[in-house]
């Protein structure tokens, strides 16, 4: 089934205690689509880039069967972001943001885009996310990401938008700010009152929590020896999660939990290198093996 992502494509400059990278390919739509491409070959990207965006990256998307017809190329510079992480890699300090052509991003959807059955609304203005949803024909599953910036500045618009999504994917700080509750169980109950059927809370090295009604699923983060760059981990998670769901078209609780694990698998690979370097080098066997390792991590019977 077709999988649509609406988000950003950017150039990132990232500093961590373990190295740095300048002007590397990044952005939510980039991480998401590359991650999802390991599960489905019917991915469509809606984003905007500047006239400085290299053709080699467009070809890279297309070589992975990612439809780039929705990537608008405008005169000007591509969105740029610069950030620095400390040793714990939990918090990032934004050093510079240059929205450039992304500042006036207005998603343009073709009829093919509007007929997509699976939709991921990456972290953009909730007003734009809402406009995209209004144009969709008959989606089967919608997931949305947001951030503190929009929660503070466009709270009402965000609430209007998330009432129409199946799954909200945010981190624990965002869950607390959105709900006004510190306890995550209370936060989930409050967020459910806004409309989403399911809430996935990303907790970095503490793993992921998924709430659905009275159901709670918890998966740890994969223990890694080498972690270089957390940038894009959340979007890589979403790509694995949504990619697997669109491939299987199975919305049973068991299968959605399996999709969460595949999301964690893809996030764990993303942080092993800067930019999308590690994601681009993966083989499907790598993903399958790490999925089995996740399963072994959480299995406790018959030992």
C-alpha positions in Angstrom: 0.0 0.0 0.0 1.1 3.6 -0.7 2.9 5.4 2.1 3.0 9.2 2.1 5.4 11.3 4.2 5.1 15.1 4.4 8.1 16.7 6.1 11.5 18.3 5.6 14.6 17.6 3.6 17.6 19.5 5.0 21.4 19.8 5.4 22.6 19.2 8.9 25.7 20.2 10.7 26.1 18.1 13.8 28.6 18.1 16.6 28.9 15.3 19.1 31.7 14.2 21.5 32.4 11.5 19.0 32.8 13.5 15.9 31.1 15.9 13.6 29.6 16.3 10.1 29.0 19.4 8.0 26.2 19.9 5.5 25.1 16.3 5.7 21.8 15.1 4.2 19.1 15.2 6.9 15.5 16.2 7.5 12.5 14.2 8.8 11.2 13.1 5.3 14.7 11.9 4.5 15.2 9.7 7.5 11.6 8.4 7.4 11.6 7.5 3.7 15.0 5.7 3.7 14.0 3.7 6.8 10.6 2.8 5.4 12.1 1.7 2.0 13.4 -1.5 3.6 9.8 -2.6 4.1 7.8 -1.2 1.2 8.6 0.2 -2.3 5.6 2.5 -2.6 6.8 5.6 -0.7 5.9 9.1 -1.7 7.7 12.2 -0.4 6.2 15.7 -0.2 8.9 18.3 0.7 10.7 21.3 -0.6 14.4 21.9 -1.4 16.4 24.7 -2.8 18.1 25.1 -6.2 21.3 24.1 -4.4 20.1 20.6 -3.7 22.3 18.1 -5.5 20.8 15.9 -8.1 22.7 12.9 -6.7 20.3 12.9 -3.7 17.2 12.9 -5.8 18.7 9.9 -7.6 19.5 8.2 -4.3 15.8 8.4 -3.3 14.7 7.1 -6.7 17.1 4.2 -6.6 15.3 3.1 -3.4 12.0 3.3 -5.2 11.0 6.5 -3.3 8.7 8.7 -5.4 10.2 12.2 -5.6 7.5 13.8 -7.7 6.3 15.6 -4.6 9.7 17.2 -3.9 9.4 20.8 -5.0 12.6 22.5 -6.1 12.5 26.3 -5.5 15.0 29.0 -6.2 17.0 29.6 -3.1 18.8 27.6 -0.4 17.7 24.3 1.2 16.8 24.2 4.9 19.8 24.1 7.1 20.2 23.1 10.8 23.2 23.0 13.1 23.2 21.4 16.5 25.5 20.1 19.2 25.0 17.1 21.6 26.7 16.6 25.0 28.1 13.3 26.2 24.7 11.9 27.3 23.4 12.5 23.8 19.9 13.2 25.3 19.6 16.9 24.7 20.7 18.9 21.6 21.6 22.5 21.6 20.5 24.2 18.4 23.3 26.5 17.2 21.7 27.7 14.0 18.5 27.3 12.0 18.1 28.6 8.4 14.7 27.7 7.1 15.4 29.2 3.7 12.9 27.7 1.1 11.3 25.7 3.9 10.0 28.9 5.6 7.2 29.1 3.0 6.6 25.4 2.6 3.1 24.7 1.4 2.6 21.0 0.6 1.4 20.4 -2.9 -0.5 17.1 -3.3 -1.2 15.3 -6.6 -4.2 13.0 -7.0 -1.8 10.1 -6.4 -0.7 11.6 -3.1 -4.2 12.2 -2.0 -5.1 8.6 -2.6 -2.3 7.3 -0.3 -3.5 4.9 2.3 -0.8 5.4 4.9 0.3 8.9 6.0 3.1 10.1 8.2 2.9 13.8 9.0 6.4 14.6 10.1 7.3 17.5 12.4 6.0 20.6 10.6 3.5 23.4 11.3 0.3 21.7 12.6 -1.7 24.0 10.4 0.0 22.5 7.3 -0.5 19.0 8.7 -4.2 19.8 9.0 -4.3 21.1 5.5 -2.8 17.8 4.2 -5.3 15.7 6.1 -8.2 17.6 4.7 -7.1 16.8 1.2 -6.7 13.0 1.7 -9.3 10.8 0.1 -9.6 7.6 2.2 -6.6 6.9 4.4 -6.3 3.7 6.4 -3.7 4.8 9.0 -2.4 8.2 9.9 0.6 8.9 12.2 1.8 12.4 13.3 4.9 13.8 15.0 5.3 17.2 16.5 7.6 19.1 18.8 7.7 21.5 21.8 7.9 24.5 19.5 4.5 23.8 18.0 3.0 22.8 21.3 3.9 26.2 22.7 3.0 28.3 19.7 0.2 26.5 17.9 -1.5 24.4 20.6 -5.0 24.8 19.4 -4.1 24.1 15.8 -2.2 21.0 16.9 -5.3 19.8 18.9 -7.5 20.3 15.8 -5.1 18.2 13.8 -4.3 15.3 16.1 -8.0 14.6 16.7 -8.0 13.0 13.2 -4.9 10.8 13.5 -4.6 7.1 14.5 -1.3 7.4 16.2 0.7 10.3 17.8 4.5 9.7 18.0 6.3 12.1 20.4 9.0 12.1 23.0 8.3 12.1 26.8 8.9 15.9 27.2 6.5 16.6 24.5 3.9 14.2 26.0 4.2 16.0 29.3 3.9 19.5 27.8 1.0 18.6 25.5 -1.0 16.9 28.3 0.0 19.1 31.2 0.7 15.9 33.2 4.1 14.8 34.4 3.2 11.1 34.9 3.3 9.4 31.5 0.3 7.2 32.2 -1.8 10.2 33.1 -0.4 12.1 30.1 -1.5 9.3 27.8 -5.0 9.3 29.2 -5.2 13.1 28.7 -3.9 12.9 25.2 -6.4 10.2 24.3 -9.1 12.7 25.1 -7.8 14.8 22.3 -8.6 12.1 19.7 -5.7 9.8 18.9 -6.3 6.1 19.3 -2.7 5.3 20.1 0.2 7.1 21.6 3.9 6.2 21.1 6.3 7.9 23.4 10.0 7.9 22.4 12.3 7.8 25.4 15.8 7.7 23.9 18.1 5.2 25.6 15.1 4.2 27.8 13.3 2.8 24.8 9.6 3.2 23.8 6.2 3.2 25.4 3.1 2.5 23.4 -0.4 3.2 24.9 -3.6 2.1 23.3 -6.8 2.3 25.5 -5.9 0.2 28.6 -3.0 -1.5 26.8 0.6 -0.7 27.5 3.6 -2.0 25.6 7.2 -1.2 26.6 10.3 -2.0 24.6 13.9 -1.2 25.7 16.4 0.6 23.5 18.9 -1.7 21.8 22.2 -1.6 23.7 24.9 -0.3 21.3 28.6 -0.2 21.7 29.0 2.7 19.3 26.6 5.6 19.2 27.6 8.6 17.1 24.6 10.8 16.2 21.0 10.7 17.6 19.7 13.0 14.9 16.9 11.4 12.9 16.4 8.5 15.3 12.7 9.4 15.8 12.0 9.7 12.1 13.8 6.5 11.4 11.7 4.8 14.1 8.5 6.2 12.4 9.8 4.9 9.0 10.3 1.4 10.3 6.9 1.5 12.2 4.9 2.8 9.3 6.8 0.9 6.6 6.1 -2.4 8.3 2.4 -1.6 8.8 1.9 -0.5 5.2 3.6 -3.8 4.1 1.6 -6.1 6.3 -1.8 -4.2 6.4 -2.4 -5.9 9.7 -3.7 -3.7 12.5 -4.0 -6.4 15.2 -2.4 -5.5 18.5 0.2 -8.2 18.0 1.3 -6.8 14.6 1.3 -3.2 15.7 3.7 -4.2 18.6 5.8 -6.0 16.0 5.9 -2.7 14.0 7.1 -0.8 17.1 10.0 -3.3 17.5 10.9 -2.8 13.8 10.8 1.0 14.4 13.2 0.5 17.3 15.4 -1.6 15.1 15.7 1.1 12.5 16.3 3.9 15.1 19.1 1.8 16.6 20.8 1.6 13.2 20.4 5.3 12.5 22.4 6.4 15.5 25.4 4.2 14.7 26.7 6.8 12.2 26.2 10.4 11.2 23.4 11.5 8.8 21.8 8.6 6.9 25.1 6.8 6.3 24.3 3.7 8.4 20.8 3.4 7.0 22.0 3.4 3.5 24.4 0.5 4.1 21.9 -1.8 5.6 20.9 -5.2 4.3 17.5 -6.8 5.1 19.3 -9.6 6.9 20.8 -7.0 9.3 17.3 -5.8 10.1 16.0 -9.3 10.6 18.9 -10.3 12.8 18.5 -7.2 15.0 14.7 -7.9 15.3 15.5 -11.3 16.6 18.0 -9.8 19.0 15.4 -7.4 20.3 13.1 -10.4 20.9 15.8 -12.3 22.8 16.4 -9.2 25.0 12.8 -9.2 26.2 12.2 -12.9 26.4 12.3 -14.4 29.9 10.6 -17.8 29.9 12.4 -21.2 29.8 15.7 -19.8 31.0 
